[in-house]
Every structure is written in structure tokens, then in C-alpha cells.
Amino acid sequence: ISNRDENSLSVDPLFASDNDLVTRALILANAGTDLLEIVPDDIFGNPRVSPVSIGAVEINFEILPVEDLTQSNDPGDCHAIVEVQEPEAKGDSYGVTFIGTRDDDQPLQEPFTVGETLITWKAVDGNDFEIGEVLQKVIITDDEDPILETVDIIIYLDENGAASITAEQIDNGSSDNCGIAEIQLSTFEFTCEHIGENPILFTVTDVNENEASKEIFVTVIDELPPLPDVTELPDLMAQCEITELVPPTA
């Protein structure tokens, strides 16, 4: 048996067939060597080495390309259960099995987290020799928007006619399957111009840039009485005098 390239060997057709596991194991195990010669098994089924040069017929093995998998997250989760399929091979693939290894060190049957996971599929022959490998990406997308829970609030202007709010005052337990990255309000500051009910926009963005918005209402109230714009009033003084005396009449 002589090799022609890393994935192609030759063997006498008289001594090799699709069911000859011994011959096939020797072929795959000695890929890359310069020369290997064998003769048919003895009466006990043991292969024997012979110095006799033999003719050749090619035995080819090829792993077919695998498609990357893209799948949405399972509802309510930041992962997805994916049914991965072993690659396929053509040519001399009898007795070949595939072993898949994830780059996150999780078993293949475990859920795949949102993002990209790489699977390395290694082809192994009957003698546990690795005879090839192929890579496959599993991409899980987060397609869920945050769930919004809010409350409307009432605020009071201070002595300067101003008031402010925070997103935490509006948020009433908003959530997301993968986690919240940011909460924003369209308006944070209020003045006398805002007295009454004010609609503003409450927006939540998750860690995968999914976004959800909701209109909420902030009621602004002014309860403080007016204050004088001077701190001290001046005393008032006046002088009286008689300018005319009129006698009484009977």
C-alpha cells in the first residue's frame, strides 16, 4: 500500500474491500508513510507483512462541509437548545465516527448561550486515529425586547421652582431575558412651566441592544406660597399738622 497524498492511499483490490476492516484500519493508520505492503489475512484472521510489491486502487475519504447554525433564543431564556447533527463524509468512510467539542467546554446537548459557539468535529477511525476535522459555528440571537414595568409619579417644585426625577423612580421591576444595560427618560428636569401632567418616554435597552419604550406621566405640583423679593421692608414715618381750624356751629 502506498500513499499518494495525506487523504489518499492505494491498495491492491484483491486484498481490500468495503468490508475489510483490518486492511482499512492499516490504510488509515499509516497515512503519510512512504510504503506499506501487506498480504491477505492468514487462516486465523491476522494480517501478514510481505515484501511483495502490490498494485493500487485509491481509497478516498472526505468530510463534507457543514453549515453554520443560526437560531433565536428560547422564549424567556438567554440561550437555546439546538439539535446539532454530525457532519457527513463521502468516500471511504466505513467505521468513521465524529466527535464534537464546543469551545465553551459544554456538552453538545447543553443549551447554547446567546452569541457564537464554535464546534470542532473530529473524524476518528476504528482505531481512534484522527483522520480529519471540520468547524461549525452555532449562533444564538437574542430576539426578545425588555419587559417594561413602570409607575406614574407626582413631584413637587422646590423654593426655586425646580424638580428632578430619576429612572429608578419610574421603573417598577422591568426585566429582560439576558439583562438590562440602560434605562433612559426623555426628560429629567422640571420647572414652573411643567406644572400639571407631563407625558415622558421611558426606554429600556438590554445587553444585546434590544430596546423597548413606554409613555409615562409625571405630574408637577407647586405648593409653596409666593415669597417677597426683598428681605426687609422700610419703616414708614409721616408728620401731621393743622392747616385750618373751623369752629363748631350750633
Summary of the structure (lengths in Angstrom):
residues: 250
radius of gyration: 42.8
end to end distance: 160.6
largest distance: 170.9
contacts: 610
relative contact order: 0.12
helix: 6%
strand: 39%
